[in-house]
Amino acid sequence: PPFSGPPSAAPRTRPVISFGPAFRFRNDRNNRIRDEVVARAGKLDAALEVGGAASVGFRNLLRPFDQLTIGLQARRDVLGAHDGLIVEPQIGYRTTVSRAVVVQAQISAEFVDDNFADYYFTVSPAQALATGLPQFRAKGGLNRIGTTALVAYDLDRNPLNGGWSLTGIGGWSRLVGDGADTPYTSVRGNANQFILGTGIAYTF
């Protein structure tokens, strides 16, 4: 029958375990470097990070049709740019708040190794001479924390059957550790980053 709103109760189901590939193309400081001082440090090669992802989801925890998902991604550069390893744990929660509206929130973190940190955050003696920035030697560790929230309005007022929906998303992330302390960020940049957007999506 058509979805007519959250019922008073729904049985909990077994955890849903998922595995899959993970990819990210990273072109930080590869082209169109806006800051003229950072540009004098030189361009960096683009990186293609390839790895895997795993998650476990728990449904019907607090409300009918809600889901808590705990996930982990691990990726390594395969193009020989930073040659580093990135690990990203994530926790997300999704629930319906009306017949047509679904809300999803996620918190995440990013851990990087020494190779990644050295490639993107170190200011070498030559780069310090070219830019006027102080020398800096970066090491790996916790690199970023962040949170995102998404609101979707299902156009046929049934979020369980897929179809078209209008979406809005907002997010905040912050560089921490040497990613925040490097002069590229502390002198010429900003550790905080924000995203805000709207769109239309189709779910199968």
RONU-554346 format. One line per 4 residues: number of its first residue (from 1); their letters; for each residue x, y, z of C-alpha. Coordinates in nm, 4 decimals, decimal comma. Layout:
BEGIN
NUM = a = X/Y/Z  ...
This chain:
BEGIN
1 = ppfs = 0,0000/0,0000/0,0000  0,1084/0,3632/-0,0430  0,3236/0,5134/0,2283  0,0971/0,7201/0,4523
5 = gpps = 0,3337/0,8330/0,7236  0,5458/0,6607/0,9885  0,3538/0,3923/1,1779  0,3746/0,3718/1,5526
9 = aapr = 0,6302/0,0935/1,5463  0,8349/-0,1131/1,3058  1,0344/-0,4266/1,3778  1,4085/-0,3984/1,3929
13 = trpv = 1,5884/-0,5805/1,1179  1,9240/-0,7491/1,1026  2,2248/-0,5263/1,0365  2,2933/-0,4645/0,6697
17 = isfg = 2,6616/-0,5114/0,5842  2,7975/-0,3639/0,2617  3,1323/-0,3733/0,0829  3,2438/-0,1947/-0,2289
21 = pafr = 3,5167/-0,0010/-0,4083  3,6147/0,3555/-0,3228  3,7682/0,6141/-0,5547  3,8686/0,9779/-0,5359
25 = frnd = 4,0398/1,2017/-0,7894  4,2367/1,4732/-0,6088  4,3728/1,7735/-0,7998  4,4591/2,0068/-0,5105
29 = rnnr = 4,7081/2,2724/-0,6279  4,7133/2,1110/-0,9704  4,5780/2,4016/-1,1757  4,4131/2,7402/-1,1337
33 = irde = 4,5850/2,8147/-0,8026  4,4098/3,1326/-0,6908  4,6583/3,2457/-0,4280  4,9595/3,3978/-0,6017
37 = vvar = 5,1910/3,3217/-0,3089  5,0908/2,9541/-0,2947  5,1199/2,9383/-0,6738  5,4899/3,0227/-0,6442
41 = agkl = 5,5368/2,7002/-0,4465  5,4640/2,5098/-0,7664  5,1890/2,2870/-0,8963  5,1271/1,9377/-0,7645
45 = daal = 5,0457/1,6276/-0,9655  4,6884/1,4986/-0,9604  4,6271/1,1878/-0,7514  4,3872/0,9001/-0,8077
49 = evgg = 4,3051/0,7263/-0,4820  4,1719/0,3714/-0,5080  4,0604/0,1437/-0,2284  3,7632/-0,0117/-0,0582
53 = aasv = 3,4677/0,0796/0,1579  3,2714/-0,1139/0,4171  2,9661/-0,0223/0,6200  2,7093/-0,1680/0,8555
57 = gfrn = 2,3576/-0,0279/0,8778  2,1014/-0,0624/1,1561  1,7370/0,0031/1,0670  1,4312/0,0951/1,2741
61 = llrp = 1,6326/0,2061/1,5761  1,4532/0,5183/1,6985  1,1794/0,5625/1,4380  1,0200/0,3486/1,1704
65 = fdql = 1,2277/0,3392/0,8515  1,5280/0,5174/1,0046  1,8828/0,3896/0,9598  2,2142/0,4380/1,1382
69 = tigl = 2,5169/0,3606/0,9218  2,8768/0,3210/1,0361  3,1283/0,3109/0,7542  3,4978/0,3154/0,6727
73 = qarr = 3,6923/0,3942/0,3571  4,0608/0,3295/0,2915  4,2293/0,4550/-0,0259  4,5832/0,4755/-0,1636
77 = dvlg = 4,7184/0,6923/-0,4444  4,7926/0,4858/-0,7561  4,9310/0,7632/-0,9808  5,2500/0,8255/-0,7836
81 = ahdg = 5,1525/1,1770/-0,6752  5,1401/1,1734/-0,2967  5,1811/0,7915/-0,2665  4,9869/0,8124/0,0577
85 = live = 4,7120/0,6309/0,2448  4,3852/0,7942/0,3510  4,1381/0,6415/0,5975  3,7926/0,7952/0,6475
89 = pqig = 3,5497/0,6734/0,9168  3,1903/0,7958/0,8886  2,8698/0,7785/1,0914  2,5385/0,8699/0,9298
93 = yrtt = 2,1736/0,8745/1,0347  1,8694/0,8939/0,8062  1,5022/0,9226/0,8960  1,1677/1,0301/0,7547
97 = vsra = 1,0080/1,3301/0,9230  0,6861/1,3373/0,7190  0,5206/1,1627/0,4263  0,7514/1,3404/0,1829
101 = vvvq = 1,0612/1,4594/0,3701  1,3762/1,2612/0,4496  1,6582/1,4053/0,6600  2,0110/1,2679/0,6670
105 = aqis = 2,3094/1,3778/0,8765  2,6681/1,2536/0,8762  2,9865/1,3134/1,0685  3,3232/1,2079/0,9321
109 = aefv = 3,6954/1,2257/0,9869  4,0011/1,1864/0,7662  4,3330/1,0341/0,8687  4,6382/1,0602/0,6421
113 = ddnf = 4,9871/0,9136/0,6514  5,3218/1,0946/0,6409  5,3504/1,0706/0,2612  5,0203/1,2529/0,2095
117 = adyy = 5,0958/1,5201/0,4694  5,4469/1,5812/0,3353  5,3245/1,6179/-0,0233  5,0450/1,8663/0,0445
121 = ftvs = 5,1499/2,0515/0,3593  5,5311/2,0633/0,3833  5,7007/2,3921/0,2900  6,0481/2,2975/0,1695
125 = paqa = 6,3475/2,5346/0,1859  6,3109/2,6017/-0,1884  5,9383/2,6705/-0,1513  6,0019/2,8974/0,1464
129 = latg = 6,2508/3,0956/-0,0629  6,0056/3,1227/-0,3535  5,7007/3,2176/-0,1457  5,8347/3,3946/0,1623
133 = lpqf = 5,6475/3,1469/0,3821  5,8244/2,9825/0,6771  5,9607/2,6334/0,6339  5,7343/2,3597/0,7651
137 = rakg = 5,7688/1,9829/0,7887  5,4331/1,8050/0,7953  5,3507/1,4658/0,9416  5,0435/1,2471/0,9165
141 = glnr = 4,7588/1,1918/1,1600  4,4067/1,3244/1,1955  4,3707/1,5669/0,9055  4,0056/1,6690/0,8801
145 = igtt = 3,6741/1,6529/1,0647  3,3386/1,7449/0,9203  2,9638/1,7139/0,9142  2,6985/1,7313/0,6436
149 = alva = 2,3199/1,7435/0,6438  2,0823/1,6658/0,3592  1,7087/1,7256/0,3278  1,5135/1,5600/0,0466
153 = ydld = 1,1527/1,6264/-0,0552  1,0015/1,3365/-0,2491  0,7895/1,4701/-0,5337  0,5361/1,1853/-0,5212
157 = rnpl = 0,5247/1,2041/-0,1404  0,6498/0,8472/-0,0969  1,0209/0,8329/-0,0074  1,0154/0,4520/0,0011
161 = nggw = 0,9550/0,3899/-0,3694  1,2362/0,5945/-0,5228  1,1694/0,8452/-0,7977  1,2371/1,2183/-0,8187
165 = sltg = 1,3150/1,4381/-0,5213  1,4343/1,7899/-0,4507  1,7417/1,8044/-0,2289  1,9284/2,0582/-0,0230
169 = iggw = 2,2681/1,9981/0,1338  2,4900/2,1892/0,3729  2,8231/2,0965/0,5228  3,1223/2,2111/0,7221
173 = srlv = 3,4699/2,0645/0,7483  3,7857/2,1758/0,9235  4,1484/2,0902/0,8709  4,3248/1,9915/1,1925
177 = gdga = 4,6765/1,8873/1,2856  4,9480/1,9730/1,0364  4,6843/2,0366/0,7701  4,5752/2,3391/0,9736
181 = dtpy = 4,9230/2,4365/1,0950  5,0959/2,4455/0,7562  5,1600/2,8029/0,6341  4,9588/2,7190/0,3221
185 = tsvr = 4,6552/2,7126/0,5540  4,7489/2,9174/0,8605  4,9022/3,2088/0,6654  4,7454/3,1957/0,3188
189 = gnan = 4,4277/2,9915/0,3645  4,1459/2,8967/0,5995  4,1091/2,5743/0,7953  3,7288/2,5932/0,7725
193 = qfil = 3,5419/2,4995/0,4568  3,1684/2,5204/0,3907  2,9395/2,3760/0,1249  2,5806/2,4666/0,0433
197 = gtgi = 2,3770/2,3454/-0,2491  2,0453/2,2382/-0,3940  1,9535/1,9953/-0,6663  1,7189/1,7350/-0,8028
201 = aytf = 1,7843/1,3627/-0,7711  1,6375/1,0371/-0,8971  1,6500/0,7224/-0,6842  1,6019/0,3781/-0,8389
